[in-house]
Each structure stands twice: as C-alpha cells, then as structure tokens.
C-alpha cells in the first residue's frame, strides 16, 4: 500500500514538473516586480510556490494525504530549481 502511494506521488510529481517551471518563472517575475530581496523574497517565493502547488493538487483532484504529500514534494522541488 505504501509502495503504491509512493509510486502515485512520484508519477504525479513527474507529471507536474513542466508546470513547476512556469510557476517558478511567474513567482520570480512577481518578486522582481515587487522589488523583493533577502528574507522577504524567500518568504514570498515559498508562499507563491506553495499556492501554485496547491492549485495543481486541486486540478489533479487530490485530497487528504495525497494532496498534502503532493504539495510538500512539489514545493520542495520548486524551491530547489
């Protein structure tokens, strides 16, 4: 069961990878437009990426633990880019 959930999360994560690049560009553009720097920029980027990932989870019709896992992984991956 756990292995199946892990595979589903991985598949969803890979499917959302192209959208992450778009979200990252959109968030970076917004941060630049607002002239954010340092901790304010980091905080803004984290929130922006999380919001984008939550939208993707909703689009994929994920709920509960699957949505939480997806958002956590999506946000982590987005911040690593």
C-alpha positions in Angstrom: 0.0 0.0 0.0 2.8 2.4 1.0 4.7 1.5 -2.1 1.7 2.2 -4.3 1.2 5.6 -2.7 4.9 6.4 -3.3 4.6 5.4 -6.9 1.5 7.5 -7.4 3.1 10.5 -5.7 6.2 10.1 -8.0 4.1 9.9 -11.1 2.1 12.9 -10.2 5.3 14.8 -9.3 6.8 14.0 -12.7 3.6 15.0 -14.5 3.7 18.4 -12.7 7.4 19.1 -13.5 6.7 21.3 -16.6 4.1 23.3 -14.6 6.7 23.9 -11.9 9.0 25.7 -14.3 6.1 28.0 -15.3 5.2 28.7 -11.7 8.8 29.4 -10.8 9.0 32.0 -13.6 5.7 33.6 -12.6 6.7 33.8 -9.0 10.2 35.2 -9.9 8.6 37.8 -12.1 6.2 38.9 -9.3 9.1 39.0 -6.8 11.1 41.2 -9.2 8.1 43.5 -9.9 7.7 43.9 -6.2 11.4 44.6 -5.8 11.7 42.0 -3.1 15.1 40.9 -1.8 16.6 38.7 1.0 14.2 37.2 3.5 11.2 38.9 2.1 11.9 37.4 -1.4 12.5 33.9 0.1 9.2 34.1 2.1 7.3 35.4 -0.9 8.7 32.7 -3.2 7.9 29.9 -0.8 4.3 31.1 -0.4 3.9 31.6 -4.2 5.3 28.2 -5.0 3.0 26.6 -2.3 0.0 28.3 -3.7 0.9 27.1 -7.2 1.3 23.6 -6.0 -2.0 23.6 -4.1 -3.7 24.7 -7.3 -2.0 21.8 -9.2 -3.2 19.4 -6.5 -6.7 20.7 -6.8 -6.5 20.4 -10.6 -5.5 16.8 -10.2 -8.4 16.3 -7.8 -6.1 15.2 -4.9 -7.5 15.2 -1.4 -6.2 14.4 2.1 -2.8 12.7 2.5 -2.3 12.5 -1.3 -2.8 16.3 -1.7 -0.6 17.1 1.3 2.2 14.8 0.0 2.0 16.3 -3.5 2.1 19.9 -2.2 5.0 19.2 0.1 7.0 17.5 -2.7 6.0 20.0 -5.3 7.0 22.9 -3.1 10.3 21.3 -2.2 11.1 20.6 -5.9 10.1 24.1 -7.0 12.4 25.7 -4.4 15.3 23.5 -5.5 15.1 24.9 -9.0 
